[in-house]
Amino acid sequence: MTTPSRLPDPYGQGSGANLADILERVLDKGIVIAGDIRINLLDIELLTIKLRLIVASVDKAKEMGIDWWEDDPALSTKARRDELSRENAELRERLARLEQLEPARAEEERS
């Protein structure tokens, strides 16, 4: 004689939801996990760490106004090109100023 198990079925076997469905829901809706860690010694705050984690799809993040990766040169080739173009323009401007100073120095040395 067998007795029915009182333990629930493991997640995913009878529940109708699988990992892909859950992941799709989380990415579609987004999820925010927030927490603070504070270290005090004798009522003196030594360290505070604020943790914020957002898990969402890129489209959902953009809807929320989060797009910092687009301006980070380490993550975006467009941002890297923009940074290189800006740096190149600055260097050309510095070179032009130095070239303008050079004829004046050459004239001073002659006299």
VEXPAPA-327034 format. One record per atom (N, C-alpha, C): y, x, z; residue number from 1; residue in one letter; atom name. Coordinates in pm, 1 decimal. Example, Ala and Ser with C-alpha at 12.3 -4.5 7.8 and 13.67 -1.06 7.14 Angstrom:
BEGIN
+----------+----------+----------+-----+--------+-------+
!       py !       px !       pz ! num ! residu ! atome !
+----------+----------+----------+-----+--------+-------+
!   -569.0 !   1319.0 !    780.0 !   1 !      a !     N !
!   -450.0 !   1230.0 !    780.0 !   1 !      a !    CA !
!   -330.0 !   1320.0 !    780.0 !   1 !      a !     C !
!   -225.0 !   1285.0 !    708.0 !   2 !      s !     N !
!   -106.0 !   1367.0 !    714.0 !   2 !      s !    CA !
!      3.0 !   1290.0 !    787.0 !   2 !      s !     C !
+----------+----------+----------+-----+--------+-------+
end
This chain:
BEGIN
+----------+----------+----------+-----+--------+-------+
!       py !       px !       pz ! num ! residu ! atome !
+----------+----------+----------+-----+--------+-------+
!   -116.4 !     83.4 !      0.0 !   1 !      m !     N !
!      0.0 !      0.0 !      0.0 !   1 !      m !    CA !
!    123.7 !     88.6 !      0.0 !   1 !      m !     C !
!    215.5 !     61.8 !    -88.8 !   2 !      t !     N !
!    338.1 !    140.4 !    -96.8 !   2 !      t !    CA !
!    454.2 !     56.7 !    -46.5 !   2 !      t !     C !
!    545.0 !    124.5 !     18.9 !   3 !      t !     N !
!    664.9 !     54.9 !     67.6 !   3 !      t !    CA !
!    781.6 !     91.8 !    -22.3 !   3 !      t !     C !
!    869.5 !     -2.7 !    -47.7 !   4 !      p !     N !
!    982.7 !     28.4 !   -134.1 !   4 !      p !    CA !
!   1075.0 !    130.1 !    -67.0 !   4 !      p !     C !
!   1128.0 !    214.2 !   -148.3 !   5 !      s !     N !
!   1217.9 !    318.0 !    -98.2 !   5 !      s !    CA !
!   1349.7 !    254.9 !    -56.4 !   5 !      s !     C !
!   1402.9 !    297.7 !     55.4 !   6 !      r !     N !
!   1531.4 !    246.1 !    101.5 !   6 !      r !    CA !
!   1647.6 !    331.2 !     53.0 !   6 !      r !     C !
!   1616.0 !    440.2 !    -11.7 !   7 !      l !     N !
!   1720.9 !    526.2 !    -64.4 !   7 !      l !    CA !
!   1770.7 !    470.8 !   -196.7 !   7 !      l !     C !
!   1901.9 !    479.0 !   -222.3 !   8 !      p !     N !
!   1952.2 !    431.5 !   -350.9 !   8 !      p !    CA !
!   1906.2 !    523.2 !   -464.1 !   8 !      p !     C !
!   1903.9 !    468.1 !   -583.6 !   9 !      d !     N !
!   1869.0 !    549.5 !   -699.7 !   9 !      d !    CA !
!   1971.2 !    661.0 !   -715.5 !   9 !      d !     C !
!   1928.6 !    777.9 !   -758.1 !  10 !      p !     N !
!   2025.6 !    884.3 !   -784.3 !  10 !      p !    CA !
!   2127.7 !    838.5 !   -886.7 !  10 !      p !     C !
!   2248.0 !    889.2 !   -875.2 !  11 !      y !     N !
!   2356.8 !    846.7 !   -962.7 !  11 !      y !    CA !
!   2319.9 !    873.1 !  -1107.2 !  11 !      y !     C !
!   2340.4 !    773.6 !  -1189.8 !  12 !      g !     N !
!   2315.6 !    790.4 !  -1331.7 !  12 !      g !    CA !
!   2184.6 !    732.3 !  -1378.7 !  12 !      g !     C !
!   2090.5 !    704.1 !  -1288.4 !  13 !      q !     N !
!   1962.2 !    651.4 !  -1333.7 !  13 !      q !    CA !
!   1964.0 !    499.9 !  -1345.8 !  13 !      q !     C !
!   2028.4 !    431.0 !  -1254.6 !  14 !      g !     N !
!   2029.2 !    286.5 !  -1262.6 !  14 !      g !    CA !
!   2168.9 !    229.4 !  -1266.8 !  14 !      g !     C !
!   2266.0 !    313.7 !  -1260.8 !  15 !      s !     N !
!   2403.3 !    264.8 !  -1247.5 !  15 !      s !    CA !
!   2467.4 !    230.7 !  -1381.4 !  15 !      s !     C !
!   2413.6 !    276.8 !  -1489.2 !  16 !      g !     N !
!   2469.5 !    245.2 !  -1619.9 !  16 !      g !    CA !
!   2581.9 !    338.5 !  -1661.8 !  16 !      g !     C !
!   2630.4 !    422.6 !  -1574.4 !  17 !      a !     N !
!   2737.0 !    517.5 !  -1608.8 !  17 !      a !    CA !
!   2677.4 !    657.4 !  -1612.1 !  17 !      a !     C !
!   2716.3 !    733.8 !  -1709.9 !  18 !      n !     N !
!   2670.5 !    871.2 !  -1713.3 !  18 !      n !    CA !
!   2791.6 !    964.5 !  -1704.0 !  18 !      n !     C !
!   2767.0 !   1089.6 !  -1699.5 !  19 !      l !     N !
!   2873.2 !   1187.7 !  -1681.0 !  19 !      l !    CA !
!   2977.7 !   1181.5 !  -1792.1 !  19 !      l !     C !
!   2934.2 !   1160.0 !  -1914.0 !  20 !      a !     N !
!   3028.4 !   1152.7 !  -2026.1 !  20 !      a !    CA !
!   3123.3 !   1034.3 !  -2010.0 !  20 !      a !     C !
!   3071.9 !    918.8 !  -1963.7 !  21 !      d !     N !
!   3156.8 !    802.1 !  -1942.1 !  21 !      d !    CA !
!   3259.8 !    828.5 !  -1831.9 !  21 !      d !     C !
!   3214.4 !    889.4 !  -1724.6 !  22 !      i !     N !
!   3304.9 !    919.5 !  -1612.9 !  22 !      i !    CA !
!   3412.0 !   1018.1 !  -1656.8 !  22 !      i !     C !
!   3372.5 !   1121.9 !  -1727.8 !  23 !      l !     N !
!   3468.4 !   1220.7 !  -1775.8 !  23 !      l !    CA !
!   3569.2 !   1157.2 !  -1870.4 !  23 !      l !     C !
!   3523.2 !   1069.1 !  -1958.3 !  24 !      e !     N !
!   3613.5 !   1001.3 !  -2050.2 !  24 !      e !    CA !
!   3715.4 !    916.6 !  -1974.0 !  24 !      e !     C !
!   3669.7 !    846.4 !  -1871.1 !  25 !      r !     N !
!   3762.3 !    765.1 !  -1790.3 !  25 !      r !    CA !
!   3864.7 !    851.2 !  -1718.1 !  25 !      r !     C !
!   3819.3 !    959.3 !  -1658.7 !  26 !      v !     N !
!   3910.5 !   1047.3 !  -1585.3 !  26 !      v !    CA !
!   4013.5 !   1106.8 !  -1679.0 !  26 !      v !     C !
!   3970.9 !   1154.7 !  -1795.0 !  27 !      l !     N !
!   4064.2 !   1215.2 !  -1889.4 !  27 !      l !    CA !
!   4159.0 !   1111.2 !  -1947.9 !  27 !      l !     C !
!   4111.8 !    988.7 !  -1966.1 !  28 !      d !     N !
!   4195.3 !    882.9 !  -2021.8 !  28 !      d !    CA !
!   4300.7 !    837.7 !  -1921.7 !  28 !      d !     C !
!   4262.8 !    820.6 !  -1797.8 !  29 !      k !     N !
!   4354.8 !    771.9 !  -1695.3 !  29 !      k !    CA !
!   4428.0 !    885.4 !  -1624.9 !  29 !      k !     C !
!   4360.6 !    997.0 !  -1605.4 !  30 !      g !     N !
!   4417.0 !   1108.3 !  -1530.4 !  30 !      g !    CA !
!   4387.0 !   1091.6 !  -1382.4 !  30 !      g !     C !
!   4382.0 !   1201.9 !  -1313.3 !  31 !      i !     N !
!   4358.5 !   1200.3 !  -1169.3 !  31 !      i !    CA !
!   4443.0 !   1310.7 !  -1107.0 !  31 !      i !     C !
!   4499.8 !   1281.8 !   -992.7 !  32 !      v !     N !
!   4583.8 !   1378.6 !   -922.4 !  32 !      v !    CA !
!   4521.1 !   1405.4 !   -787.0 !  32 !      v !     C !
!   4506.4 !   1531.6 !   -754.9 !  33 !      i !     N !
!   4457.0 !   1572.8 !   -624.1 !  33 !      i !    CA !
!   4565.9 !   1658.8 !   -563.2 !  33 !      i !     C !
!   4612.0 !   1620.9 !   -445.3 !  34 !      a !     N !
!   4721.9 !   1694.3 !   -381.6 !  34 !      a !    CA !
!   4683.7 !   1727.1 !   -238.2 !  34 !      a !     C !
!   4729.3 !   1841.8 !   -194.1 !  35 !      g !     N !
!   4703.5 !   1881.1 !    -55.7 !  35 !      g !    CA !
!   4793.9 !   1995.0 !    -14.1 !  35 !      g !     C !
!   4815.9 !   2005.9 !    113.3 !  36 !      d !     N !
!   4898.9 !   2112.9 !    169.5 !  36 !      d !    CA !
!   4817.6 !   2189.1 !    272.9 !  36 !      d !     C !
!   4837.3 !   2318.8 !    275.4 !  37 !      i !     N !
!   4775.1 !   2404.5 !    375.8 !  37 !      i !    CA !
!   4888.8 !   2472.2 !    451.5 !  37 !      i !     C !
!   4889.4 !   2457.1 !    581.2 !  38 !      r !     N !
!   4992.9 !   2520.6 !    662.8 !  38 !      r !    CA !
!   4925.7 !   2606.5 !    768.6 !  38 !      r !     C !
!   4978.9 !   2726.3 !    784.6 !  39 !      i !     N !
!   4929.1 !   2816.8 !    887.5 !  39 !      i !    CA !
!   5042.4 !   2840.4 !    985.7 !  39 !      i !     C !
!   5019.2 !   2799.2 !   1109.3 !  40 !      n !     N !
!   5119.7 !   2814.0 !   1215.1 !  40 !      n !    CA !
!   5065.1 !   2904.0 !   1324.4 !  40 !      n !     C !
!   5154.7 !   2975.1 !   1388.4 !  41 !      l !     N !
!   5120.8 !   3055.3 !   1504.7 !  41 !      l !    CA !
!   5225.3 !   3026.5 !   1610.7 !  41 !      l !     C !
!   5183.4 !   2966.0 !   1720.5 !  42 !      l !     N !
!   5274.9 !   2929.0 !   1828.9 !  42 !      l !    CA !
!   5392.7 !   2846.8 !   1777.7 !  42 !      l !     C !
!   5361.7 !   2744.9 !   1700.1 !  43 !      d !     N !
!   5462.8 !   2654.0 !   1642.4 !  43 !      d !    CA !
!   5560.2 !   2723.2 !   1548.1 !  43 !      d !     C !
!   5525.2 !   2839.5 !   1497.1 !  44 !      i !     N !
!   5606.1 !   2908.1 !   1395.8 !  44 !      i !    CA !
!   5527.0 !   2903.2 !   1265.5 !  44 !      i !     C !
!   5588.7 !   2845.5 !   1165.3 !  45 !      e !     N !
!   5519.5 !   2832.9 !   1038.1 !  45 !      e !    CA !
!   5517.6 !   2968.2 !    967.1 !  45 !      e !     C !
!   5398.4 !   3019.2 !    944.7 !  46 !      l !     N !
!   5383.4 !   3148.8 !    879.3 !  46 !      l !    CA !
!   5364.7 !   3134.8 !    728.9 !  46 !      l !     C !
!   5292.6 !   3031.1 !    688.8 !  47 !      l !     N !
!   5258.4 !   3017.7 !    548.2 !  47 !      l !    CA !
!   5235.9 !   2871.0 !    515.9 !  47 !      l !     C !
!   5289.3 !   2828.5 !    402.0 !  48 !      t !     N !
!   5262.8 !   2694.2 !    350.7 !  48 !      t !    CA !
!   5220.4 !   2707.5 !    205.2 !  48 !      t !     C !
!   5109.6 !   2647.0 !    173.3 !  49 !      i !     N !
!   5060.3 !   2645.9 !     36.2 !  49 !      i !    CA !
!   5047.6 !   2500.4 !     -5.2 !  49 !      i !     C !
!   5115.7 !   2464.8 !   -113.8 !  50 !      k !     N !
!   5107.0 !   2328.9 !   -166.3 !  50 !      k !    CA !
!   5020.4 !   2332.7 !   -291.3 !  50 !      k !     C !
!   4914.1 !   2257.2 !   -288.6 !  51 !      l !     N !
!   4820.7 !   2252.9 !   -400.6 !  51 !      l !    CA !
!   4835.0 !   2119.6 !   -472.4 !  51 !      l !     C !
!   4849.0 !   2125.0 !   -602.1 !  52 !      r !     N !
!   4855.8 !   2005.1 !   -684.3 !  52 !      r !    CA !
!   4765.5 !   2027.6 !   -804.3 !  52 !      r !     C !
!   4672.4 !   1939.6 !   -825.3 !  53 !      l !     N !
!   4579.3 !   1951.3 !   -936.9 !  53 !      l !    CA !
!   4583.0 !   1821.8 !  -1015.7 !  53 !      l !     C !
!   4608.9 !   1832.4 !  -1143.9 !  54 !      i !     N !
!   4609.0 !   1715.7 !  -1231.1 !  54 !      i !    CA !
!   4500.7 !   1737.7 !  -1336.0 !  54 !      i !     C !
!   4411.5 !   1642.2 !  -1346.3 !  55 !      v !     N !
!   4306.9 !   1647.4 !  -1448.2 !  55 !      v !    CA !
!   4333.2 !   1530.2 !  -1542.3 !  55 !      v !     C !
!   4363.8 !   1561.7 !  -1666.9 !  56 !      a !     N !
!   4393.1 !   1457.6 !  -1766.2 !  56 !      a !    CA !
!   4375.8 !   1517.8 !  -1904.9 !  56 !      a !     C !
!   4367.4 !   1432.0 !  -2002.8 !  57 !      s !     N !
!   4362.4 !   1479.8 !  -2140.6 !  57 !      s !    CA !
!   4501.2 !   1530.1 !  -2179.5 !  57 !      s !     C !
!   4508.9 !   1606.4 !  -2285.8 !  58 !      v !     N !
!   4636.9 !   1658.7 !  -2332.6 !  58 !      v !    CA !
!   4729.8 !   1544.1 !  -2368.7 !  58 !      v !     C !
!   4676.5 !   1441.7 !  -2433.7 !  59 !      d !     N !
!   4759.7 !   1327.0 !  -2471.8 !  59 !      d !    CA !
!   4815.1 !   1255.9 !  -2349.1 !  59 !      d !     C !
!   4732.7 !   1236.2 !  -2248.1 !  60 !      k !     N !
!   4777.5 !   1169.1 !  -2125.6 !  60 !      k !    CA !
!   4880.4 !   1255.5 !  -2054.1 !  60 !      k !     C !
!   4859.4 !   1386.6 !  -2050.9 !  61 !      a !     N !
!   4955.4 !   1476.0 !  -1986.5 !  61 !      a !    CA !
!   5090.1 !   1469.0 !  -2056.9 !  61 !      a !     C !
!   5089.5 !   1466.6 !  -2189.7 !  62 !      k !     N !
!   5214.9 !   1455.3 !  -2264.3 !  62 !      k !    CA !
!   5283.4 !   1322.6 !  -2236.2 !  62 !      k !     C !
!   5204.8 !   1214.1 !  -2221.8 !  63 !      e !     N !
!   5262.5 !   1084.5 !  -2185.4 !  63 !      e !    CA !
!   5334.5 !   1092.5 !  -2051.0 !  63 !      e !     C !
!   5279.2 !   1172.6 !  -1959.6 !  64 !      m !     N !
!   5337.7 !   1187.0 !  -1826.3 !  64 !      m !    CA !
!   5453.2 !   1287.3 !  -1826.1 !  64 !      m !     C !
!   5479.6 !   1350.8 !  -1940.3 !  65 !      g !     N !
!   5589.0 !   1447.2 !  -1948.8 !  65 !      g !    CA !
!   5550.0 !   1588.2 !  -1910.2 !  65 !      g !     C !
!   5421.4 !   1615.3 !  -1910.0 !  66 !      i !     N !
!   5372.9 !   1748.7 !  -1874.2 !  66 !      i !    CA !
!   5333.7 !   1819.7 !  -2002.8 !  66 !      i !     C !
!   5406.3 !   1927.1 !  -2035.1 !  67 !      d !     N !
!   5374.5 !   2002.4 !  -2156.9 !  67 !      d !    CA !
!   5410.6 !   2149.8 !  -2141.8 !  67 !      d !     C !
!   5396.6 !   2202.9 !  -2022.0 !  68 !      w !     N !
!   5437.7 !   2340.3 !  -1994.5 !  68 !      w !    CA !
!   5360.7 !   2442.3 !  -2077.6 !  68 !      w !     C !
!   5240.7 !   2410.1 !  -2118.4 !  69 !      w !     N !
!   5159.5 !   2506.0 !  -2194.9 !  69 !      w !    CA !
!   5218.3 !   2530.9 !  -2333.3 !  69 !      w !     C !
!   5301.8 !   2439.4 !  -2383.1 !  70 !      e !     N !
!   5360.8 !   2458.5 !  -2515.3 !  70 !      e !    CA !
!   5466.7 !   2568.5 !  -2515.0 !  70 !      e !     C !
!   5526.1 !   2596.9 !  -2399.6 !  71 !      d !     N !
!   5630.5 !   2698.6 !  -2388.7 !  71 !      d !    CA !
!   5581.3 !   2829.2 !  -2327.7 !  71 !      d !     C !
!   5454.7 !   2836.9 !  -2294.4 !  72 !      d !     N !
!   5398.6 !   2956.2 !  -2232.0 !  72 !      d !    CA !
!   5343.2 !   3047.9 !  -2340.7 !  72 !      d !     C !
!   5402.2 !   3166.1 !  -2359.0 !  73 !      p !     N !
!   5355.1 !   3257.1 !  -2464.2 !  73 !      p !    CA !
!   5208.9 !   3298.3 !  -2449.6 !  73 !      p !     C !
!   5156.6 !   3294.2 !  -2329.2 !  74 !      a !     N !
!   5016.7 !   3331.3 !  -2309.6 !  74 !      a !    CA !
!   4921.4 !   3222.8 !  -2359.4 !  74 !      a !     C !
!   4972.5 !   3099.2 !  -2374.4 !  75 !      l !     N !
!   4886.1 !   2988.2 !  -2413.0 !  75 !      l !    CA !
!   4918.6 !   2928.6 !  -2549.1 !  75 !      l !     C !
!   5035.0 !   2960.3 !  -2604.8 !  76 !      s !     N !
!   5077.6 !   2896.6 !  -2728.4 !  76 !      s !    CA !
!   5123.2 !   3001.6 !  -2828.6 !  76 !      s !     C !
!   5067.0 !   2997.8 !  -2949.1 !  77 !      t !     N !
!   5109.4 !   3093.8 !  -3051.3 !  77 !      t !    CA !
!   5252.3 !   3063.9 !  -3096.5 !  77 !      t !     C !
!   5292.0 !   2936.8 !  -3097.3 !  78 !      k !     N !
!   5429.9 !   2901.3 !  -3133.7 !  78 !      k !    CA !
!   5527.7 !   2960.4 !  -3033.0 !  78 !      k !     C !
!   5496.8 !   2947.9 !  -2904.7 !  79 !      a !     N !
!   5584.0 !   3004.1 !  -2801.2 !  79 !      a !    CA !
!   5588.2 !   3155.9 !  -2812.3 !  79 !      a !     C !
!   5474.7 !   3217.7 !  -2846.2 !  80 !      r !     N !
!   5469.7 !   3363.7 !  -2862.0 !  80 !      r !    CA !
!   5557.1 !   3407.3 !  -2979.3 !  80 !      r !     C !
!   5549.6 !   3332.8 !  -3091.8 !  81 !      r !     N !
!   5633.6 !   3365.0 !  -3207.7 !  81 !      r !    CA !
!   5781.6 !   3347.2 !  -3173.8 !  81 !      r !     C !
!   5813.7 !   3240.0 !  -3101.6 !  82 !      d !     N !
!   5952.6 !   3216.5 !  -3062.5 !  82 !      d !    CA !
!   6004.3 !   3329.9 !  -2974.2 !  82 !      d !     C !
!   5920.5 !   3374.2 !  -2880.8 !  83 !      e !     N !
!   5960.9 !   3482.6 !  -2792.4 !  83 !      e !    CA !
!   5980.6 !   3612.6 !  -2871.5 !  83 !      e !     C !
!   5890.6 !   3641.0 !  -2964.5 !  84 !      l !     N !
!   5904.0 !   3761.6 !  -3046.4 !  84 !      l !    CA !
!   6028.4 !   3754.3 !  -3135.3 !  84 !      l !     C !
!   6057.8 !   3636.9 !  -3189.2 !  85 !      s !     N !
!   6178.0 !   3620.6 !  -3272.1 !  85 !      s !    CA !
!   6303.9 !   3642.2 !  -3189.2 !  85 !      s !     C !
!   6305.4 !   3588.1 !  -3067.6 !  86 !      r !     N !
!   6421.6 !   3606.0 !  -2979.2 !  86 !      r !    CA !
!   6439.1 !   3753.9 !  -2943.2 !  86 !      r !     C !
!   6328.3 !   3819.6 !  -2908.8 !  87 !      e !     N !
!   6333.7 !   3961.7 !  -2874.2 !  87 !      e !    CA !
!   6378.5 !   4045.0 !  -2994.6 !  87 !      e !     C !
!   6331.4 !   4011.1 !  -3113.3 !  88 !      n !     N !
!   6369.9 !   4082.2 !  -3234.9 !  88 !      n !    CA !
!   6519.8 !   4066.7 !  -3260.7 !  88 !      n !     C !
!   6572.0 !   3946.0 !  -3242.6 !  89 !      a !     N !
!   6715.5 !   3921.7 !  -3263.1 !  89 !      a !    CA !
!   6798.3 !   4001.2 !  -3163.0 !  89 !      a !     C !
!   6754.2 !   4005.6 !  -3037.3 !  90 !      e !     N !
!   6825.4 !   4083.4 !  -2935.3 !  90 !      e !    CA !
!   6827.4 !   4232.0 !  -2971.1 !  90 !      e !     C !
!   6712.7 !   4283.8 !  -3016.2 !  91 !      l !     N !
!   6705.8 !   4425.7 !  -3052.7 !  91 !      l !    CA !
!   6794.3 !   4457.4 !  -3173.2 !  91 !      l !     C !
!   6798.3 !   4367.6 !  -3271.3 !  92 !      r !     N !
!   6885.0 !   4388.8 !  -3388.0 !  92 !      r !    CA !
!   7032.3 !   4389.3 !  -3346.9 !  92 !      r !     C !
!   7066.9 !   4301.0 !  -3254.6 !  93 !      e !     N !
!   7205.2 !   4295.6 !  -3206.6 !  93 !      e !    CA !
!   7242.0 !   4424.7 !  -3132.1 !  93 !      e !     C !
!   7151.6 !   4473.0 !  -3048.0 !  94 !      r !     N !
!   7176.9 !   4599.2 !  -2976.3 !  94 !      r !    CA !
!   7190.3 !   4716.5 !  -3072.7 !  94 !      r !     C !
!   7104.1 !   4719.1 !  -3174.8 !  95 !      l !     N !
!   7108.9 !   4825.8 !  -3273.8 !  95 !      l !    CA !
!   7241.3 !   4821.9 !  -3350.8 !  95 !      l !     C !
!   7286.1 !   4701.6 !  -3385.7 !  96 !      a !     N !
!   7413.9 !   4689.3 !  -3457.4 !  96 !      a !    CA !
!   7529.5 !   4740.1 !  -3371.9 !  96 !      a !     C !
!   7526.4 !   4708.5 !  -3242.1 !  97 !      r !     N !
!   7633.1 !   4759.2 !  -3152.6 !  97 !      r !    CA !
!   7628.9 !   4911.2 !  -3142.3 !  97 !      r !     C !
!   7509.3 !   4967.5 !  -3133.9 !  98 !      l !     N !
!   7497.5 !   5113.2 !  -3126.8 !  98 !      l !    CA !
!   7546.2 !   5179.3 !  -3256.1 !  98 !      l !     C !
!   7514.2 !   5117.9 !  -3369.8 !  99 !      e !     N !
!   7559.0 !   5173.2 !  -3497.0 !  99 !      e !    CA !
!   7710.6 !   5165.3 !  -3509.6 !  99 !      e !     C !
!   7774.6 !   5065.9 !  -3451.1 ! 100 !      q !     N !
!   7919.9 !   5056.4 !  -3452.0 ! 100 !      q !    CA !
!   7982.9 !   5164.0 !  -3365.0 ! 100 !      q !     C !
!   7915.0 !   5199.5 !  -3255.2 ! 101 !      l !     N !
!   7966.6 !   5303.5 !  -3166.2 ! 101 !      l !    CA !
!   7949.6 !   5442.3 !  -3227.0 ! 101 !      l !     C !
!   7848.1 !   5463.3 !  -3304.9 ! 102 !      e !     N !
!   7815.9 !   5594.7 !  -3360.2 ! 102 !      e !    CA !
!   7926.5 !   5652.0 !  -3448.0 ! 102 !      e !     C !
!   7987.1 !   5578.6 !  -3541.9 ! 103 !      p !     N !
!   8095.7 !   5637.0 !  -3621.8 ! 103 !      p !    CA !
!   8213.6 !   5680.2 !  -3533.6 ! 103 !      p !     C !
!   8242.2 !   5607.1 !  -3428.8 ! 104 !      a !     N !
!   8353.0 !   5645.4 !  -3340.0 ! 104 !      a !    CA !
!   8320.8 !   5777.3 !  -3269.8 ! 104 !      a !     C !
!   8199.0 !   5796.6 !  -3229.0 ! 105 !      r !     N !
!   8158.6 !   5923.0 !  -3162.9 ! 105 !      r !    CA !
!   8165.1 !   6039.0 !  -3262.3 ! 105 !      r !     C !
!   8119.7 !   6015.6 !  -3384.5 ! 106 !      a !     N !
!   8122.6 !   6121.5 !  -3486.0 ! 106 !      a !    CA !
!   8266.8 !   6162.3 !  -3514.8 ! 106 !      a !     C !
!   8357.1 !   6067.6 !  -3516.7 ! 107 !      e !     N !
!   8500.3 !   6097.6 !  -3540.5 ! 107 !      e !    CA !
!   8558.2 !   6179.5 !  -3426.6 ! 107 !      e !     C !
!   8520.0 !   6148.1 !  -3301.3 ! 108 !      e !     N !
!   8569.8 !   6222.5 !  -3186.7 ! 108 !      e !    CA !
!   8521.2 !   6365.4 !  -3189.0 ! 108 !      e !     C !
!   8397.0 !   6387.3 !  -3231.0 ! 109 !      e !     N !
!   8341.6 !   6522.0 !  -3236.7 ! 109 !      e !    CA !
!   8410.4 !   6607.0 !  -3342.0 ! 109 !      e !     C !
!   8455.3 !   6546.1 !  -3450.5 ! 110 !      r !     N !
!   8523.2 !   6620.8 !  -3557.0 ! 110 !      r !    CA !
!   8660.2 !   6669.8 !  -3512.9 ! 110 !      r !     C !
!   8727.7 !   6592.0 !  -3431.1 ! 111 !      s !     N !
!   8865.1 !   6631.9 !  -3396.0 ! 111 !      s !    CA !
!   8872.2 !   6718.4 !  -3275.4 ! 111 !      s !     C !
+----------+----------+----------+-----+--------+-------+
end
